[in-house]
Amino acid sequence: MIQTQKVSGRRILTSPAIHPCEDISPYTLLSSLISLARNICSYRSKFFATNKRNARESIRQIRVILVFLEEIREWDSDLPGSVVLGFSELHLAFQKARFLLEDCTRDGAQVWMLMNSERVANQFRVLARTIATALDVLPLALIDAPVDVKDHVELVMKQARKTRFDVDPDDKRVMGAVISVLSGFENGVVPDKGDLKWVLDYLGIRRWSSCNKEVKFLDSEMELENLNDEKRELDMLSSLLSLVCYCRCVAFDVVDGEPKRQSNGKCTSEALIGLKPDDLRCPISLEIMVDPVTVASGHTYDRASITKWFRAGNSICPKTGEKLKNMEMLPNSSLRRLIQLYCSENGIPFVDSGHRNRHVKRAVFAGSLAAEKAMNMVSDYLMVMLTAGTGMEQNKAAYETRVLSKTSVLNRSCLVEAGVIPPLLMLLLSTDSLTQENATAALLNLSKHSECKASIVHNGGLEVLVDVLKKGLNLEARQHAAGVLFYLASVEENRILIGENPETVPALMELIRNGTDRGKKNALVAIFGLLAHPGNHRRVLAAGTVPLLVNLLMSADAEDDLVTDSLAILATLAEKPDGTTGIVRHGSLDSIAEILNAATSRAGKEYCVSLLLALCRNGGRDVIAVLVKSPSLMGSLYSLLSEGTSRASKKSGALIRVLHEFYERKSSGLMAPGFSQERFVHVW
């Protein structure tokens, strides 16, 4: 059989071709060669933005060889074993040719292929020589085929050795224009829109969606360069990324191909079906991984966590305990893409870890001066459109700001410095639902930037955001507003101001009650952030949070993340006596004990133990008396002693001691001194 290899994740301009098996029969190899050649010839009908002449010449030569191969099979005569070597080399060359043609016609990679025109032309040149050598090895005299067909093959051999396969002169001119624009960026020169249109048209980039594909491709290439610590091409990648971002914002008036909104707020990508949040968490830190790497045992961890593990002198797999053959850490690019897709499609706000921030900054600021200057120009352009544009232009500018601010530290910084916060806040008052949604989503992304938080508050944004949270024109705008409040609540002064608005917490409660899963998530983390200020504790309780969250915990279709966040809030509320009273009076002790056993999230289990421990400490003997009767509680606690995190293990041990002490004193007829009557609450 011919060996096959999965190449769906193959990087561009790489050719993972493999030799056929040594014991393959000539006829099997011949059939595979014909299939490969036909596939290559099918590229005649495809669009080549660059290296057109070289691609057409390569396809033409392989078409002649295809006729020869089909004639051999048509004659159905015996093939000498000596053809295997030539066929094998030809097969290897055909594989590489197919990969190269696939790259030349790849949707979204046209700008990168243009700037690699010299490298691509050289690959065509090498392939032609390789094909000629493979044909030279074939014993043509021993193969039954028409003489004229053999003559054509010999002619191909000669042409393959003589053809120059130079860079197309038109490609050189367009490449020069791109370099000129990048140079202009570095010097603060705004490029001519007509020149940009000419370059884009040459490359076949005639719509916003096509330009956006170029952005995504270059962005993914930059991430891979950083992931693999490859710095050689990073400057050019960052410069080109800035160019296509600029073109996307300035050269196109209409946004086409915008992804359809998901009404239920859930991720619907096929790649994520059946995927749970815990599948994306590091087994060591329990946080969603930023830089997943696989160790020798086959298990995957976040690079920062497993590096600390190894530096501590450990040479075993943290998950299985098996001795590792080596300490190698292989980047898990597929999982990393899934994590990015999951976070992007679910829109879950979370505070970036310091490691992630360093990673993103390195990806951006390690690039070129052109990238920074171009982003400044884009930000200034969007600022003008947001302030003085027509309704349609303002909506597009808000959407572009939303897209640009999603992942890049540099983009967020430039946009905030350009002053986009005040006009975005004004657009929250828009009567167009899509404009309001885009403006709120842009503020959500920008609110990760420290200066943005101050700017929102300084420009009176808190009241406007709460207004959108309460009566936004669509659910998406409301859930984005909750996300903004979550980020703003990371500042103590803001937590106080947000909590003092009497409409904030009730509006968040309403979003939890009737919002999408994404909206519920954003509202829950916003409330959790507000609880960091003691003064908000009473407000959250008074809004009816406890019964709402307990009902959410009991819901059969509640997402794991929602259960975990609800437990985190309840655990925080239970740290104070009035919070414990509210939880206990709701009659949910048995249910909470059962959740510990049923929870699939390790973080959820830890919050559940924290909640139970706080209830025991503040609720006294009557609470403990209920918990000791739970048939599954002790088993779950002992399981966490060995399998949980260090914090979960300590809290489990503390709760076990409380329960044991109560049981022993009850058996001996003594009252635990720590449980004074004044702290008892009545269990309803």
MIMARKOL-814887 format. One record per residue (C-alpha): residue in three letters; residue number from 1; x negated, z negated, y. Coordinates in steps of 0.25 Angstrom, whole numbers, always signed. Layout:
N
     r     k      c1      c3      c2
   ALA   NUM       X       Z       Y
...
***
This chain:
684
     r     k      c1      c3      c2
   MET     1      +0      +0      +0
   ILE     2      -4      +2     +14
   GLN     3      -6     -11     +21
   THR     4      +3     -14     +33
   GLN     5      +2     -23     +45
   LYS     6     +11     -29     +55
   VAL     7      +8     -25     +69
   SER     8     +20     -29     +77
   GLY     9     +12     -38     +85
   ARG    10      +0     -29     +86
   ARG    11      -7     -29    +100
   ILE    12      -8     -16    +107
   LEU    13     -20      -7    +105
   THR    14     -23     -13     +92
   SER    15     -22      -6     +78
   PRO    16     -21     -15     +66
   ALA    17     -23      -4     +57
   ILE    18     -26      -6     +42
   HIS    19     -33      +2     +31
   PRO    20     -23      +6     +20
   CYS    21     -26      -1      +6
   GLU    22     -38      +5      -1
   ASP    23     -30      +7     -14
   ILE    24     -19     +15      -7
   SER    25     -15     +28     -13
   PRO    26     -17     +41      -5
   TYR    27      -3     +45      -5
   THR    28      +2     +31      +0
   LEU    29      -8     +32     +11
   LEU    30      -4     +46     +14
   SER    31     +10     +42     +16
   SER    32      +6     +31     +25
   LEU    33      -2     +40     +33
   ILE    34      +9     +50     +35
   SER    35     +19     +39     +39
   LEU    36      +8     +34     +49
   ALA    37      +6     +48     +55
   ARG    38     +21     +51     +56
   ASN    39     +22     +37     +64
   ILE    40     +11     +41     +73
   CYS    41     +17     +55     +75
   SER    42     +30     +49     +80
   TYR    43     +23     +44     +92
   ARG    44     +23     +58     +98
   SER    45     +37     +55    +104
   LYS    46     +33     +42    +110
   PHE    47     +29     +40    +125
   PHE    48     +14     +38    +127
   ALA    49     +11     +32    +141
   THR    50      -4     +33    +140
   ASN    51     -14     +40    +131
   LYS    52      -3     +51    +128
   ARG    53     -13     +62    +125
   ASN    54     -21     +54    +115
   ALA    55      -9     +49    +108
   ARG    56      -3     +63    +107
   GLU    57     -16     +68    +102
   SER    58     -17     +57     +91
   ILE    59      -3     +60     +87
   ARG    60      -6     +75     +86
   GLN    61     -18     +73     +77
   ILE    62     -10     +63     +68
   ARG    63      +1     +73     +67
   VAL    64      -8     +84     +61
   ILE    65     -14     +73     +51
   LEU    66      +1     +70     +47
   VAL    67      +4     +84     +44
   PHE    68      -9     +84     +35
   LEU    69      -4     +71     +28
   GLU    70     +10     +76     +26
   GLU    71      +4     +89     +20
   ILE    72      -4     +81     +10
   ARG    73      +8     +73      +5
   GLU    74     +16     +86      +5
   TRP    75      +6     +93      -5
   ASP    76      +8     +81     -14
   SER    77      -6     +83     -20
   ASP    78     -16     +73     -25
   LEU    79     -24     +65     -15
   PRO    80     -38     +62     -18
   GLY    81     -42     +47     -17
   SER    82     -52     +51      -6
   VAL    83     -41     +53      +4
   VAL    84     -38     +38      +5
   LEU    85     -50     +35     +14
   GLY    86     -46     +45     +24
   PHE    87     -31     +42     +23
   SER    88     -34     +27     +25
   GLU    89     -43     +30     +37
   LEU    90     -32     +39     +43
   HIS    91     -21     +28     +40
   LEU    92     -29     +18     +48
   ALA    93     -31     +28     +60
   PHE    94     -16     +31     +59
   GLN    95     -12     +17     +60
   LYS    96     -21     +15     +72
   ALA    97     -15     +27     +79
   ARG    98      -1     +22     +77
   PHE    99      -4      +9     +83
   LEU   100     -11     +16     +95
   LEU   101      +1     +25     +97
   GLU   102     +10     +13     +96
   ASP   103      +3      +6    +107
   CYS   104      +2     +19    +116
   THR   105     +18     +19    +115
   ARG   106     +20      +4    +115
   ASP   107     +32      +1    +125
   GLY   108     +27      -9    +135
   ALA   109     +12      -6    +133
   GLN   110     +10      +6    +142
   VAL   111      +2      -1    +153
   TRP   112      -8      -7    +144
   MET   113     -10      +6    +136
   LEU   114     -12     +13    +149
   MET   115     -23      +3    +153
   ASN   116     -29      +5    +139
   SER   117     -29     +20    +139
   GLU   118     -44     +21    +136
   ARG   119     -43     +12    +125
   VAL   120     -31     +19    +119
   ALA   121     -38     +33    +120
   ASN   122     -50     +27    +113
   GLN   123     -41     +23    +102
   PHE   124     -35     +36    +100
   ARG   125     -49     +42    +100
   VAL   126     -54     +33     +89
   LEU   127     -41     +35     +81
   ALA   128     -43     +50     +82
   ARG   129     -58     +49     +77
   THR   130     -53     +40     +66
   ILE   131     -43     +49     +61
   ALA   132     -53     +61     +61
   THR   133     -62     +52     +53
   ALA   134     -51     +49     +43
   LEU   135     -48     +64     +41
   ASP   136     -62     +67     +39
   VAL   137     -63     +57     +27
   LEU   138     -51     +64     +21
   PRO   139     -55     +74     +10
   LEU   140     -46     +86     +15
   ALA   141     -52     +95      +5
   LEU   142     -46     +87      -6
   ILE   143     -32     +86      +0
   ASP   144     -21     +96      -2
   ALA   145     -16    +101     +11
   PRO   146     -14    +114     +18
   VAL   147     -27    +119     +24
   ASP   148     -21    +121     +38
   VAL   149     -17    +106     +38
   LYS   150     -31    +102     +34
   ASP   151     -36    +111     +45
   HIS   152     -27    +103     +55
   VAL   153     -32     +90     +50
   GLU   154     -47     +94     +52
   LEU   155     -43     +99     +66
   VAL   156     -37     +85     +69
   MET   157     -50     +79     +64
   LYS   158     -58     +87     +74
   GLN   159     -49     +85     +86
   ALA   160     -49     +70     +83
   ARG   161     -64     +69     +85
   LYS   162     -64     +78     +97
   THR   163     -51     +73    +105
   ARG   164     -56     +64    +116
   PHE   165     -43     +55    +118
   ASP   166     -46     +51    +132
   VAL   167     -38     +43    +141
   ASP   168     -27     +52    +147
   PRO   169     -30     +55    +162
   ASP   170     -16     +51    +166
   ASP   171     -18     +38    +159
   LYS   172     -31     +36    +167
   ARG   173     -23     +39    +181
   VAL   174     -12     +29    +178
   MET   175     -22     +18    +173
   GLY   176     -30     +20    +186
   ALA   177     -17     +18    +194
   VAL   178     -14      +5    +186
   ILE   179     -28      +0    +189
   SER   180     -26      +3    +203
   VAL   181     -14      -5    +204
   LEU   182     -20     -17    +197
   SER   183     -32     -16    +207
   GLY   184     -22     -15    +218
   PHE   185     -15     -28    +213
   GLU   186     -29     -35    +214
   ASN   187     -30     -31    +228
   GLY   188     -16     -35    +232
   VAL   189     -11     -20    +233
   VAL   190      +3     -18    +230
   PRO   191      +4      -6    +221
   ASP   192     +12      +7    +224
   LYS   193     +26      +7    +217
   GLY   194     +24     +22    +215
   ASP   195     +11     +20    +208
   LEU   196     +17     +10    +199
   LYS   197     +28     +19    +195
   TRP   198     +19     +30    +192
   VAL   199     +11     +21    +182
   LEU   200     +23     +16    +176
   ASP   201     +30     +29    +174
   TYR   202     +17     +35    +168
   LEU   203     +18     +24    +158
   GLY   204     +32     +25    +155
   ILE   205     +36     +12    +161
   ARG   206     +49     +16    +169
   ARG   207     +58      +4    +168
   TRP   208     +57     -11    +170
   SER   209     +58     -14    +156
   SER   210     +47      -5    +152
   CYS   211     +38     -12    +162
   ASN   212     +42     -25    +157
   LYS   213     +37     -22    +143
   GLU   214     +24     -19    +149
   VAL   215     +24     -32    +155
   LYS   216     +27     -39    +142
   PHE   217     +17     -31    +134
   LEU   218      +5     -35    +144
   ASP   219     +10     -49    +145
   SER   220      +9     -50    +130
   GLU   221      -5     -44    +130
   MET   222      -9     -54    +140
   GLU   223      -4     -65    +131
   LEU   224     -12     -60    +119
   GLU   225     -24     -58    +127
   ASN   226     -23     -73    +131
   LEU   227     -19     -77    +117
   ASN   228     -31     -71    +111
   ASP   229     -41     -75    +123
   GLU   230     -43     -60    +125
   LYS   231     -47     -58    +140
   ARG   232     -52     -44    +141
   GLU   233     -39     -37    +144
   LEU   234     -32     -49    +151
   ASP   235     -35     -44    +165
   MET   236     -30     -30    +163
   LEU   237     -17     -36    +156
   SER   238     -14     -45    +167
   SER   239     -16     -34    +177
   LEU   240      -7     -25    +170
   LEU   241      +3     -35    +168
   SER   242      +4     -38    +182
   LEU   243      +5     -23    +185
   VAL   244     +17     -21    +176
   CYS   245     +24     -34    +181
   TYR   246     +22     -28    +195
   CYS   247     +28     -15    +190
   ARG   248     +40     -21    +183
   CYS   249     +44     -29    +196
   VAL   250     +41     -18    +206
   ALA   251     +43      -4    +200
   PHE   252     +56      -6    +193
   ASP   253     +69      -9    +200
   VAL   254     +78     -12    +188
   VAL   255     +75     -22    +177
   ASP   256     +80     -15    +164
   GLY   257     +79     -20    +150
   GLU   258     +81     -35    +154
   PRO   259     +83     -43    +141
   LYS   260     +98     -46    +139
   ARG   261    +102     -61    +142
   GLN   262    +105     -69    +130
   SER   263    +118     -76    +132
   ASN   264    +116     -88    +122
   GLY   265    +102     -91    +128
   LYS   266     +95     -89    +114
   CYS   267     +84     -81    +110
   THR   268     +88     -68    +103
   SER   269     +75     -61    +100
   GLU   270     +74     -57     +86
   ALA   271     +60     -63     +85
   LEU   272     +66     -77     +88
   ILE   273     +77     -77     +79
   GLY   274     +76     -89     +70
   LEU   275     +65     -95     +78
   LYS   276     +65    -110     +82
   PRO   277     +58    -116     +94
   ASP   278     +51    -125     +84
   ASP   279     +45    -113     +78
   LEU   280     +37    -110     +91
   ARG   281     +32    -125     +93
   CYS   282     +18    -129     +90
   PRO   283     +19    -139     +78
   ILE   284      +9    -148     +85
   SER   285     +14    -148    +100
   LEU   286     +29    -145     +96
   GLU   287     +29    -136    +109
   ILE   288     +32    -121    +109
   MET   289     +18    -114    +107
   VAL   290     +11    -107    +118
   ASP   291      -1    -101    +110
   PRO   292      +3    -102     +95
   VAL   293      -9    -101     +85
   THR   294      -9    -101     +70
   VAL   295     -19    -109     +62
   ALA   296     -25    -107     +48
   SER   297     -13    -114     +42
   GLY   298      -3    -103     +47
   HIS   299      +4    -113     +57
   THR   300      +5    -110     +72
   TYR   301      +2    -120     +83
   ASP   302      +0    -119     +98
   ARG   303     -14    -116    +101
   ALA   304     -16    -129    +110
   SER   305     -10    -138    +100
   ILE   306     -18    -133     +88
   THR   307     -31    -133     +96
   LYS   308     -29    -147     +99
   TRP   309     -27    -150     +85
   PHE   310     -39    -143     +80
   ARG   311     -48    -150     +91
   ALA   312     -43    -163     +86
   GLY   313     -51    -160     +74
   ASN   314     -39    -156     +65
   SER   315     -41    -145     +55
   ILE   316     -27    -145     +48
   CYS   317     -15    -138     +51
   PRO   318      -6    -148     +59
   LYS   319      +7    -143     +52
   THR   320      +3    -142     +38
   GLY   321     -10    -151     +38
   GLU   322     -18    -141     +30
   LYS   323     -32    -139     +32
   LEU   324     -35    -127     +41
   LYS   325     -45    -117     +36
   ASN   326     -49    -114     +51
   MET   327     -45    -118     +65
   GLU   328     -42    -103     +69
   MET   329     -29    -102     +78
   LEU   330     -23     -88     +78
   PRO   331     -14     -84     +89
   ASN   332      +1     -83     +84
   SER   333      +5     -72     +94
   SER   334     +18     -69     +87
   LEU   335     +23     -83     +88
   ARG   336     +18     -84    +103
   ARG   337     +27     -71    +106
   LEU   338     +39     -78     +99
   ILE   339     +37     -91    +107
   GLN   340     +36     -83    +120
   LEU   341     +48     -75    +116
   TYR   342     +56     -88    +112
   CYS   343     +53     -95    +125
   SER   344     +56     -82    +133
   GLU   345     +69     -79    +127
   ASN   346     +74     -94    +127
   GLY   347     +69     -97    +141
   ILE   348     +66    -111    +137
   PRO   349     +59    -118    +149
   PHE   350     +47    -126    +145
   VAL   351     +35    -132    +152
   ASP   352     +23    -124    +149
   SER   353     +11    -132    +143
   GLY   354      -2    -132    +150
   HIS   355      -8    -123    +139
   ARG   356      +3    -113    +141
   ASN   357      +1    -113    +156
   ARG   358     -14    -111    +154
   HIS   359     -11    -100    +144
   VAL   360      -2     -92    +154
   LYS   361     -11     -94    +166
   ARG   362     -23     -89    +158
   ALA   363     -14     -77    +154
   VAL   364     -11     -74    +169
   PHE   365     -22     -79    +178
   ALA   366     -33     -74    +168
   GLY   367     -28     -60    +172
   SER   368     -32     -51    +183
   LEU   369     -31     -52    +198
   ALA   370     -21     -40    +198
   ALA   371     -11     -48    +190
   GLU   372     -10     -60    +200
   LYS   373     -10     -50    +212
   ALA   374      +1     -42    +206
   MET   375      +9     -54    +202
   ASN   376      +8     -58    +217
   MET   377     +14     -44    +221
   VAL   378     +25     -45    +211
   SER   379     +29     -59    +216
   ASP   380     +29     -54    +230
   TYR   381     +38     -42    +226
   LEU   382     +48     -51    +219
   MET   383     +48     -60    +230
   VAL   384     +52     -49    +240
   MET   385     +63     -44    +230
   LEU   386     +68     -58    +227
   THR   387     +70     -61    +242
   ALA   388     +74     -47    +248
   GLY   389     +78     -38    +237
   THR   390     +92     -33    +233
   GLY   391    +100     -41    +223
   MET   392     +95     -32    +212
   GLU   393     +80     -33    +217
   GLN   394     +82     -48    +218
   ASN   395     +87     -49    +203
   LYS   396     +76     -40    +198
   ALA   397     +65     -48    +206
   ALA   398     +71     -61    +200
   TYR   399     +70     -55    +186
   GLU   400     +56     -51    +188
   THR   401     +52     -65    +193
   ARG   402     +59     -70    +181
   VAL   403     +51     -62    +172
   LEU   404     +38     -63    +179
   SER   405     +38     -78    +180
   LYS   406     +42     -80    +165
   THR   407     +28     -82    +159
   SER   408     +17     -80    +169
   VAL   409     +11     -92    +178
   LEU   410      +5     -81    +187
   ASN   411     +18     -74    +189
   ARG   412     +25     -88    +192
   SER   413     +15     -92    +202
   CYS   414     +15     -79    +209
   LEU   415     +30     -78    +210
   VAL   416     +31     -92    +215
   GLU   417     +20     -90    +226
   ALA   418     +28     -77    +230
   GLY   419     +39     -86    +234
   VAL   420     +50     -81    +224
   ILE   421     +56     -95    +222
   PRO   422     +65     -95    +234
   PRO   423     +71     -81    +232
   LEU   424     +74     -85    +217
   LEU   425     +81     -97    +221
   MET   426     +89     -89    +231
   LEU   427     +93     -80    +219
   LEU   428     +99     -91    +211
   LEU   429    +110     -90    +221
   SER   430    +112     -76    +217
   THR   431    +126     -71    +213
   ASP   432    +120     -62    +203
   SER   433    +119     -69    +189
   LEU   434    +106     -61    +185
   THR   435     +99     -63    +198
   GLN   436    +102     -78    +197
   GLU   437     +97     -79    +183
   ASN   438     +84     -71    +185
   ALA   439     +81     -80    +197
   THR   440     +83     -93    +190
   ALA   441     +75     -88    +178
   ALA   442     +64     -84    +187
   LEU   443     +64     -98    +193
   LEU   444     +64    -104    +179
   ASN   445     +51     -96    +176
   LEU   446     +45     -99    +190
   SER   447     +48    -114    +189
   LYS   448     +37    -116    +179
   HIS   449     +28    -114    +191
   SER   450     +25    -127    +199
   GLU   451     +26    -121    +212
   CYS   452     +40    -115    +209
   LYS   453     +46    -128    +206
   ALA   454     +42    -133    +220
   SER   455     +47    -120    +226
   ILE   456     +61    -121    +219
   VAL   457     +63    -135    +224
   HIS   458     +58    -133    +238
   ASN   459     +67    -121    +239
   GLY   460     +79    -129    +235
   GLY   461     +80    -122    +221
   LEU   462     +85    -135    +214
   GLU   463     +99    -134    +219
   VAL   464    +100    -119    +217
   LEU   465     +95    -121    +202
   VAL   466    +104    -132    +199
   ASP   467    +116    -123    +205
   VAL   468    +111    -112    +196
   LEU   469    +110    -122    +184
   LYS   470    +125    -126    +187
   LYS   471    +132    -113    +190
   GLY   472    +122    -102    +188
   LEU   473    +128     -88    +186
   ASN   474    +124     -87    +172
   LEU   475    +119     -96    +161
   GLU   476    +105     -90    +161
   ALA   477    +103     -94    +176
   ARG   478    +108    -108    +173
   GLN   479     +98    -110    +162
   HIS   480     +87    -105    +170
   ALA   481     +90    -114    +181
   ALA   482     +89    -126    +171
   GLY   483     +76    -121    +167
   VAL   484     +71    -121    +181
   LEU   485     +76    -135    +183
   PHE   486     +68    -139    +170
   TYR   487     +55    -134    +176
   LEU   488     +58    -140    +190
   ALA   489     +60    -153    +183
   SER   490     +46    -154    +179
   VAL   491     +43    -159    +193
   GLU   492     +47    -174    +195
   GLU   493     +53    -171    +209
   ASN   494     +61    -160    +204
   ARG   495     +67    -168    +193
   ILE   496     +72    -178    +203
   LEU   497     +78    -167    +212
   ILE   498     +85    -159    +200
   GLY   499     +90    -172    +195
   GLU   500     +96    -176    +208
   ASN   501    +105    -164    +209
   PRO   502    +118    -169    +202
   GLU   503    +121    -155    +197
   THR   504    +108    -153    +189
   VAL   505    +110    -161    +176
   PRO   506    +125    -158    +175
   ALA   507    +121    -143    +176
   LEU   508    +110    -144    +165
   MET   509    +121    -152    +156
   GLU   510    +130    -140    +158
   LEU   511    +119    -130    +154
   ILE   512    +116    -138    +142
   ARG   513    +131    -138    +138
   ASN   514    +135    -124    +141
   GLY   515    +122    -116    +142
   THR   516    +114    -107    +133
   ASP   517    +103    -113    +124
   ARG   518     +93    -109    +134
   GLY   519    +101    -115    +145
   LYS   520    +103    -128    +137
   LYS   521     +88    -129    +135
   ASN   522     +84    -127    +149
   ALA   523     +94    -137    +153
   LEU   524     +89    -147    +143
   VAL   525     +75    -146    +147
   ALA   526     +79    -147    +162
   ILE   527     +86    -160    +159
   PHE   528     +74    -165    +151
   GLY   529     +65    -162    +163
   LEU   530     +74    -170    +173
   LEU   531     +74    -182    +164
   ALA   532     +59    -184    +167
   HIS   533     +64    -190    +180
   PRO   534     +71    -204    +177
   GLY   535     +81    -202    +188
   ASN   536     +88    -190    +180
   HIS   537     +90    -198    +167
   ARG   538    +103    -204    +173
   ARG   539    +108    -190    +178
   VAL   540    +105    -183    +164
   LEU   541    +113    -194    +157
   ALA   542    +125    -194    +167
   ALA   543    +126    -179    +165
   GLY   544    +131    -181    +150
   THR   545    +118    -176    +144
   VAL   546    +118    -185    +132
   PRO   547    +131    -180    +125
   LEU   548    +128    -166    +129
   LEU   549    +114    -167    +122
   VAL   550    +119    -174    +110
   ASN   551    +129    -164    +108
   LEU   552    +119    -153    +110
   LEU   553    +110    -160     +99
   MET   554    +122    -160     +90
   SER   555    +125    -145     +92
   ALA   556    +123    -138     +79
   ASP   557    +117    -125     +86
   ALA   558    +108    -133     +96
   GLU   559     +94    -126     +97
   ASP   560     +82    -135     +93
   ASP   561     +77    -134    +107
   LEU   562     +90    -139    +113
   VAL   563     +90    -151    +103
   THR   564     +76    -155    +106
   ASP   565     +78    -154    +121
   SER   566     +91    -162    +120
   LEU   567     +84    -173    +112
   ALA   568     +73    -173    +122
   ILE   569     +83    -176    +133
   LEU   570     +90    -187    +125
   ALA   571     +77    -193    +122
   THR   572     +73    -194    +137
   LEU   573     +87    -200    +140
   ALA   574     +86    -210    +129
   GLU   575     +74    -216    +135
   LYS   576     +83    -224    +145
   PRO   577     +94    -234    +140
   ASP   578    +105    -226    +147
   GLY   579    +101    -213    +140
   THR   580    +101    -220    +127
   THR   581    +114    -226    +130
   GLY   582    +120    -212    +133
   ILE   583    +114    -206    +120
   VAL   584    +119    -218    +111
   ARG   585    +133    -218    +117
   HIS   586    +134    -204    +113
   GLY   587    +133    -208     +99
   SER   588    +122    -198     +95
   LEU   589    +112    -207     +88
   ASP   590    +115    -202     +74
   SER   591    +115    -188     +79
   ILE   592    +101    -190     +86
   ALA   593     +95    -196     +73
   GLU   594    +100    -184     +65
   ILE   595     +94    -174     +75
   LEU   596     +80    -180     +72
   ASN   597     +82    -176     +58
   ALA   598     +88    -162     +61
   ALA   599     +79    -158     +72
   THR   600     +70    -146     +69
   SER   601     +62    -148     +82
   ARG   602     +50    -157     +82
   ALA   603     +52    -160     +96
   GLY   604     +66    -162     +94
   LYS   605     +63    -173     +83
   GLU   606     +53    -180     +93
   TYR   607     +64    -180    +104
   CYS   608     +74    -185     +94
   VAL   609     +65    -197     +90
   SER   610     +62    -200    +105
   LEU   611     +77    -201    +107
   LEU   612     +80    -210     +95
   LEU   613     +68    -219     +99
   ALA   614     +73    -220    +114
   LEU   615     +87    -223    +109
   CYS   616     +82    -234    +100
   ARG   617     +74    -240    +111
   ASN   618     +85    -240    +121
   GLY   619     +97    -241    +112
   GLY   620     +93    -253    +104
   ARG   621     +98    -258     +91
   ASP   622    +111    -251     +90
   VAL   623    +104    -237     +92
   ILE   624     +94    -241     +81
   ALA   625    +105    -246     +72
   VAL   626    +111    -232     +72
   LEU   627     +98    -224     +70
   VAL   628     +93    -233     +58
   LYS   629    +106    -228     +51
   SER   630    +102    -213     +52
   PRO   631     +98    -208     +38
   SER   632     +89    -197     +43
   LEU   633     +82    -204     +55
   MET   634     +71    -211     +47
   GLY   635     +67    -199     +39
   SER   636     +66    -191     +52
   LEU   637     +58    -201     +59
   TYR   638     +48    -203     +48
   SER   639     +46    -188     +47
   LEU   640     +43    -187     +62
   LEU   641     +32    -198     +59
   SER   642     +24    -188     +51
   GLU   643     +29    -174     +56
   GLY   644     +32    -176     +71
   THR   645     +23    -176     +83
   SER   646     +15    -188     +87
   ARG   647     +26    -192     +97
   ALA   648     +37    -190     +87
   SER   649     +30    -198     +77
   LYS   650     +27    -210     +86
   LYS   651     +42    -210     +91
   SER   652     +47    -209     +76
   GLY   653     +38    -220     +72
   ALA   654     +43    -229     +84
   LEU   655     +58    -225     +80
   ILE   656     +55    -229     +65
   ARG   657     +50    -242     +70
   VAL   658     +62    -245     +78
   LEU   659     +71    -242     +67
   HIS   660     +63    -250     +57
   GLU   661     +62    -262     +66
   PHE   662     +77    -262     +68
   TYR   663     +80    -260     +53
   GLU   664     +71    -272     +49
   ARG   665     +76    -281     +60
   LYS   666     +90    -278     +56
   SER   667     +87    -281     +42
   SER   668     +81    -294     +46
   GLY   669     +92    -297     +56
   LEU   670     +83    -297     +68
   MET   671     +85    -290     +81
   ALA   672     +74    -282     +86
   PRO   673     +69    -288     +99
   GLY   674     +67    -275    +105
   PHE   675     +82    -272    +105
   SER   676     +88    -281    +115
   GLN   677    +103    -281    +116
   GLU   678    +103    -276    +131
   ARG   679     +97    -263    +126
   PHE   680    +108    -260    +115
   VAL   681    +118    -249    +117
   HIS   682    +131    -248    +110
   VAL   683    +131    -236    +100
   TRP   684    +144    -229    +101
***
